[in-house]
Amino acid sequence: MKKRYVGERLDTGCVVVVYDQADEKKWYFLPPRNDIRNHSPDGFEWGYGGSGPAQLSLALLCDCFESVILGEALYQRFKWVWTAHQNGDTWELIDEELWKIVEDMQTYDDTRRVQRNPNSRTGQVPPAQDRPPPGNGGESDRGDTTRETSPTS
């Protein structure tokens, strides 16, 4: 399922709704994933680098990747790259944009790593052509979506 994430700050707190891009009638509230990390029992937030934005970043990545492993590995960095910069009471993000943000984060990290050590091998997040199709039933939670790649491949 291709997903569209919509965040809104209400008087009662922040909510994020996940829509199926193919059928907008199919939607659900983004689970906060306090079962993985309980940064913010009070819920999601954005626009700064605190516990609410950390909880949102973790929830977004786990949902988009359908992988706790990748979500946990990347959410703190994602918080500073994207979540902390969302100003205002609403935002929208599609899953392809989220993947691109994470790929760009990794490209930056890989470039810095290669500059320090040209023989390093990287690959926490698979490039677009190697991603599993969405909705693979949670297979990625076992870590099968990661592989080592050379920065030149």
N, C-alpha and C positions, 0 to 999 in steps of 0.2 A: 504494500500500500504506500503510495506517495503521500506524504504528510505535509500539512500546513499548521504551524504553531502560531497561536494568537494569544498574546498576554495582555491583560487589562488590570489596572489598579483600581479597585473599588473601595468604597467606604469600609467594607468589612475585611479587606485584605486583597492580595493579588491572586488572580486565577490565570491558568493557562489552559486553553482548549485546543485539542488536537483534532484537526479535520482530515478526512480522507479527501485528497484533491480530486479524485474521480467521482466522488459522490458526497457532496457537502452535507447531506442528511446524516451521514455516519460521522460521529464525533465522540470524544470522551475527554474528561478532565485529565490533565497530565498528572500521573501519580508522583508525589514528592520524593519517593524512594528513601524515606527516613529509615527503612530497614537496612540500607547499605551504610549510610552516614546520616547522623541526626544533627546536622549543622543548625537547622532552624525549625524547631517544633511549631513555630508560629506561621510558617509558610514561606512562599516565594517572595522575592524582591529583586529589583534591578536598579542600575544607575549608580552603583558604588561597589566597593570590593568587600562586602561583609558576608555574614552567615546566610542571609536570605538569598543573595545572588549565588553563593556557593551551592545551596540546595537546588536552585533553579538550574544551574549549569549541569550538575550531576543528573538531575531528572531528564533534561533535554537530551544529553548525550546517551544515557542509557536507553531512552525511548527510541531515538533516531537510529542508533547503531544496533539496537536489540542485543546489547552486550554490556553486562555489568563490568567486565574486565576493561573494555575500552573506556567506558564512562568514568570509572574510577581513576584510570591512568591519566585522563586528559582534562577532567572538569575544572581543576584549579587554574590551569593555564587558560582554558576557554573563558572562565570567569573574568580574567583580566583583559583578554583580547576582545570579547564581545559583550558579555552580560553587564559589566561595569559601565559600559559606554551607552547603554540604552536609556536615553533621557525621555521623560514624558510618561504619560499614564497608559499608553498602549504601544505595542510593537507587533510585528508579524515576521515570521521566518519560515521558509520552506526547507524541507529536508536537504535538497540539493545545495542550497546556500550554506547550510550548516556543515555539510561534508566539505564544501569548498573552503570554509573558514578553517576547519581542522587540517585540511591538506596544506593550506598556506602556512599554518602554524608549524607543521612538520617540515615543510620545505625550508622555512627560515631556520629551524633547529638543525636540519640536515646540513644546510650550507655552513652554518657555524661549526658543526661537528667535523665536517670534511675539511674546513680550513685549518682546524686544529690537528686533525689526524686524517690524512688522505686515504688511509686504508680502513677507515671505520665502516661498519655495516649498520644500516638502519632499517626501520620499517614498522613502527608501531601501528600505523594506520595504512591499510592497503590503498594503492592508487585506484582511481575510478574504474579502470578496466578490470581490476582484480577483485572488486567488491562483490560479495554475495548478493543475490537479488533480495529485495525487501521482503519481509514476512517469511523468513525461512524457519519459523517455529522455534526460535531461540537457540539454534545450533551454534550461533556465534558466541554464546556465553561460555562455551568450552574453550574459546580462544582460537578457533580455526580460521578466523578472519585475519590473523596476523601472520606475517611471514617476513623473513629477512630479505632485503633487496639491496642491491648496490645503488648508490646515488647516481650512477651512470647508466643504469638499466632502464 
